[in-house]
Amino acid sequence: GESARRRTPTMGRVNTILGMVLSFAFIMAGSQKITPTINPEVHEYLATNAKSWGPVWVPLFRKAMTTLGLDEQTGAVEKLLLDDGSKTYGVMLTNIGYLECVCAAMLLSSLFSGIATILLICTMGGAIYTHLQLDQPFVPAAALLTLLVIKLILPGGDASSAEKGGAKPKKKPSTGRSKKD
């Protein structure tokens, strides 16, 4: 009814503000994974921890490649996505940083916000999995995951925008009379 119509624009604004906050958070988090320029101590902390995060994913990655029948390509793809052979997993850290930064920019676009939200939900799910495997704190990733899920399901948000985007404008109901009447 009437109250539902008034609530949706407000929820849309809340979703926009949430998208801006998340965008800022992921630009900061992602850029610190890519470069030490913003905060050298945080970058060093992340680079050091990536050495333990990488080995959590290598067996899963190799199993996925085998399942897909891509055994011959595993080494090359692993070097592109996870580690260059140095066992620092800096490649993985940088790739996650770029993903977070690109998705942060996409969150600001009504066209790409939904896919960015889903990609970041998957990324935060992976972060939580990694931290649980290593018995490390995972609260920041869980908080971001919660906010992303809220953004996705909020009325006027990513899920409902996708439905609206595909909808054609409604035609006025016909009165049964022609224009000549």
Phi, psi and omega in degrees: 000205184300316182293326178295322179293323179287329183288323185300313177300322178296316179295326176297320178293318177300318179296320179297315179296318177299319177299321179293317179297313179296321178301313178300314181300316183283331174295316180294312182296315182293316182294329178288339174282333184274318188220148176277000185301318185288309180210097184303324181293317179293317179300316179297318177301314180294317180297320179294317181289332179300333178298331177267334180289320183305310182299341176293324188265337183302311180297322178294319179297313181296321178295319179297317179297319178295315179301323180279358180074030183246035182306319184294333182267354187305312183300313182293316181291323177299320178293327179285325187257326188247301186209141181274010182104352182278347183065021175266340182059028175295328178296315179298315180300314180296317179298318177297319178299314178296318178301314180296319180292316179296315179295326177300317177294320180294331178300335182276355181254128179295333181287321186251359185301319182298312180292323177297318180298316180294317178299319180288328174299315178297318180297316180290327174299318177295321179296316179297315178303313181300311182295324176294319179298328183259008180055045179249158177299140182230012184301315179301316179295321179294321178295315179295320177300316179299314179296323178295318179295318177300316179299321182291321187261352182298134176304137183081008183258206189298316183290317181284332177294322179297321178294317181293323184300326181272350183280140176271153179299143181284140176275152176293141180296142181285142177267355180089357180256149175274167181295336183286338183296000000 
